[in-house]
C-alpha cells in the first residue's frame, strides 16, 4: 500500500520491453536506502517488485498487463519517474490509500496558472470518470491529488509549487499520457451496493442508506 506522497524522482537507465513485457532499470538514491529484493516500489504509481538492486540502481520486471494499463511501456532512457516506497506500518498517511494497481491512463489536455498553483485538466475514459467526484482523491502518476472540478469526460486538479518541484507532473506537456488510479473506497462501496447478479439482488438488498441507518452508520 502507498499514500501518493512521492519520495524521489528517479531516472530511467534502461528499458527492455521486448515481446510485450520486460525489465526496467532506474537510477535512484533515497528509495534504495532500505530496499531489499522482493520489496514493492511505486514507479509512476505502478506497484513493481524489486528484482535486483545495487547502490545506485534498482531493477523491476514489468508484465504485459502492466504495460497495457500504464504508461511504463513508453519510457525511454533518461526519462524521469516518480518513486515511492510502500508505506511502513508506523509511517504517516499523508495522501490517500493508493494500491499501485493502475486503472488506466489519461491525457493532459490543459494547464493554466491560478495564483500560486497550476490547474491541470486531464481527459479520462468513462470507466475512470465513473468513480471521480469533486473534492475526491485520485492518483496521477502516483501522486495523490484532490479533484477540483470535473465533467463527463475530464477532471481538473490544483497543484501547489511544492508538488510541482517534487514530482514529474510540472514537466508534462499537453497530450502527455499519465497513469490514473481511482480511489479504492469508491470501488468497494459500489461492489457492496450492487450485487453481481439478479438472483442475488432478489435475496440480498445490498448496502444502501436505509441499511446503514438501521445499523447506526448514517
C-alpha positions as CSV (number, residue, x, y, z in Angstrom):
1,X,0.0,0.0,0.0
2,X,1.2,3.5,-0.8
3,X,0.0,7.0,0.0
4,X,0.7,9.0,-3.1
5,X,3.3,11.2,-1.5
6,X,6.3,11.0,-3.9
7,X,9.6,10.5,-2.1
8,X,12.0,10.9,-5.0
9,X,12.3,11.4,-8.7
10,X,14.3,8.6,-10.4
11,X,15.8,8.4,-13.8
12,X,15.4,5.6,-16.3
13,X,18.7,3.9,-17.0
14,X,17.5,1.2,-19.3
15,X,14.3,-0.4,-20.6
16,X,14.0,-3.8,-22.3
17,X,10.3,-4.3,-23.3
18,X,10.6,-7.0,-26.0
19,X,7.6,-9.2,-26.7
20,X,5.2,-7.2,-24.7
21,X,6.9,-7.4,-21.3
22,X,10.4,-6.8,-20.0
23,X,12.7,-5.1,-17.5
24,X,13.0,-1.6,-16.2
25,X,16.2,-0.2,-14.6
26,X,16.0,3.1,-12.6
27,X,18.7,5.2,-11.0
28,X,17.7,6.4,-7.6
29,X,19.1,7.3,-4.2
30,X,16.5,7.7,-1.4
31,X,14.3,4.7,-2.1
32,X,17.3,2.4,-2.2
33,X,18.3,3.2,1.5
34,X,16.5,0.2,3.0
35,X,15.2,-1.6,-0.2
36,X,15.5,-5.4,-0.5
37,X,14.8,-7.9,-3.2
38,X,11.1,-8.5,-3.3
39,X,10.1,-5.1,-1.9
40,X,7.4,-3.0,-3.5
41,X,8.2,0.4,-5.0
42,X,5.7,2.5,-7.0
43,X,7.1,3.8,-10.3
44,X,4.8,6.5,-11.7
45,X,2.1,5.0,-9.5
46,X,2.6,1.4,-10.6
47,X,3.5,-1.1,-7.9
48,X,6.6,-3.0,-9.0
49,X,8.7,-5.7,-7.3
50,X,12.4,-5.2,-6.8
51,X,14.3,-7.9,-8.7
52,X,17.8,-6.5,-8.5
53,X,19.4,-3.7,-6.6
54,X,22.8,-2.0,-6.0
55,X,24.0,1.3,-4.5
56,X,22.6,3.4,-7.3
57,X,20.1,1.4,-9.4
58,X,17.0,-0.7,-8.9
59,X,15.5,-3.2,-11.4
60,X,12.0,-4.4,-11.9
61,X,10.3,-7.0,-14.1
62,X,7.3,-5.5,-16.0
63,X,4.4,-7.7,-17.1
64,X,2.3,-7.4,-20.2
65,X,-0.7,-6.5,-18.1
66,X,1.2,-3.6,-16.6
67,X,2.2,-2.3,-20.0
68,X,-1.4,-2.5,-21.2
69,X,-2.7,-0.5,-18.2
70,X,0.1,2.1,-17.8
71,X,2.5,4.5,-19.5
72,X,5.6,2.5,-18.5
73,X,5.9,1.0,-22.0
74,X,6.6,4.4,-23.4
75,X,9.5,5.2,-21.0
76,X,13.0,5.8,-22.5
77,X,16.5,6.1,-21.2
78,X,16.8,9.5,-19.4
79,X,13.0,9.9,-18.6
80,X,12.2,10.9,-15.0
81,X,9.8,8.9,-12.9
82,X,8.0,9.4,-9.6
83,X,9.1,6.9,-6.9
84,X,7.5,5.9,-3.6
85,X,8.3,3.0,-1.2
86,X,5.5,1.0,0.3
87,X,4.1,2.6,3.4
88,X,5.7,1.3,6.6
89,X,3.4,0.2,9.5
90,X,4.5,3.2,11.6
91,X,4.5,5.7,8.7
92,X,2.4,8.8,8.3
93,X,-0.6,8.6,5.9
94,X,-0.1,11.9,4.2
95,X,-2.1,11.3,1.0
96,X,-4.8,8.6,0.5
97,X,-5.0,4.8,0.0
98,X,-3.1,4.0,-3.2
99,X,-2.7,0.4,-4.2
100,X,-0.3,0.9,-7.1
101,X,-2.7,-1.0,-9.3
102,X,-3.4,1.3,-12.2
103,X,-6.9,1.5,-13.6
104,X,-5.8,3.1,-16.9
105,X,-4.3,6.2,-18.4
106,X,-5.5,9.7,-19.1
107,X,-4.3,12.6,-21.3
108,X,-3.2,16.1,-20.2
109,X,-5.4,18.5,-22.3
110,X,-4.9,21.8,-20.5
111,X,-2.9,23.6,-17.8
112,X,-3.1,27.1,-16.5
113,X,-1.7,29.2,-13.7
114,X,-4.1,30.2,-10.9
115,X,-2.4,32.1,-8.1
116,X,0.5,30.0,-6.7
117,X,-0.9,26.8,-8.2
118,X,-1.2,25.3,-11.6
119,X,-4.6,23.8,-12.7
120,X,-4.1,20.6,-14.7
121,X,-7.0,19.2,-16.7
122,X,-7.0,15.5,-17.9
123,X,-9.2,13.6,-20.2
124,X,-10.0,10.1,-19.0
125,X,-12.1,7.2,-20.2
126,X,-15.6,6.7,-18.9
127,X,-14.6,3.7,-16.7
128,X,-12.3,6.0,-14.7
129,X,-14.6,9.1,-14.7
130,X,-17.3,6.9,-13.2
131,X,-15.5,6.9,-9.8
132,X,-14.4,10.5,-9.7
133,X,-16.1,13.1,-7.5
134,X,-15.3,16.8,-6.8
135,X,-13.0,17.0,-3.8
136,X,-12.4,13.3,-4.0
137,X,-8.9,11.8,-4.4
138,X,-7.2,10.4,-7.5
139,X,-3.6,9.2,-8.1
140,X,-1.9,10.7,-11.1
141,X,1.4,9.1,-12.0
142,X,1.4,8.0,-8.3
143,X,0.7,11.5,-6.9
144,X,-2.2,11.8,-4.5
145,X,-4.2,14.8,-5.7
146,X,-7.6,16.3,-4.9
147,X,-10.2,16.8,-7.8
148,X,-11.2,20.4,-8.1
149,X,-13.7,20.0,-10.9
150,X,-15.0,17.6,-13.5
151,X,-17.4,17.0,-16.3
152,X,-18.4,13.9,-18.3
153,X,-15.0,13.5,-20.0
154,X,-12.4,15.3,-18.0
155,X,-11.3,16.4,-14.5
156,X,-9.0,19.0,-13.0
157,X,-6.6,19.2,-10.1
158,X,-4.8,22.1,-8.5
159,X,-1.1,21.5,-7.9
160,X,0.9,23.6,-5.5
161,X,4.6,24.7,-6.1
162,X,6.0,22.0,-3.7
163,X,4.3,19.2,-5.6
164,X,5.5,20.6,-8.9
165,X,9.0,20.6,-7.6
166,X,8.9,17.2,-6.0
167,X,7.3,15.3,-8.9
168,X,7.4,15.0,-12.6
169,X,3.9,16.5,-13.2
170,X,5.1,20.0,-13.9
171,X,7.3,18.9,-16.8
172,X,4.4,17.2,-18.6
173,X,3.4,18.7,-21.9
174,X,0.0,18.9,-23.4
175,X,-1.0,15.5,-24.7
176,X,1.2,13.7,-22.2
177,X,-0.1,10.3,-21.0
178,X,-0.4,9.8,-17.3
179,X,-1.3,6.8,-15.1
180,X,-4.6,7.0,-13.2
181,X,-5.8,5.1,-10.1
182,X,-9.2,5.6,-8.7
183,X,-10.0,5.8,-5.0
184,X,-10.2,2.2,-3.7
185,X,-13.0,3.0,-1.4
186,X,-15.4,4.1,-4.2
187,X,-14.9,0.8,-6.0
188,X,-15.5,-1.3,-2.9
189,X,-18.7,0.6,-1.9
190,X,-20.1,0.1,-5.4
191,X,-19.3,-3.6,-5.3
192,X,-21.2,-3.9,-2.0
193,X,-24.2,-1.8,-3.1
194,X,-24.7,-3.7,-6.4
195,X,-24.9,-7.5,-6.1
196,X,-23.4,-9.3,-9.1
197,X,-26.5,-11.0,-10.5
198,X,-30.2,-10.7,-10.5
199,X,-30.7,-13.7,-8.2
200,X,-28.6,-12.0,-5.5
201,X,-30.4,-8.8,-6.0
202,X,-33.7,-10.5,-5.1
203,X,-32.4,-12.3,-2.0
204,X,-29.8,-9.7,-0.8
205,X,-30.7,-5.9,-0.9
206,X,-27.0,-5.0,-0.7
207,X,-25.6,-2.0,1.1
208,X,-27.9,1.1,1.0
209,X,-28.7,4.2,3.0
210,X,-31.6,2.5,4.8
211,X,-29.4,-0.4,5.9
212,X,-26.6,1.9,7.1
213,X,-29.2,3.9,9.1
214,X,-30.6,0.8,10.7
215,X,-27.2,-0.2,12.0
216,X,-26.2,3.3,13.2
217,X,-23.7,4.2,10.4
218,X,-25.7,7.1,9.0
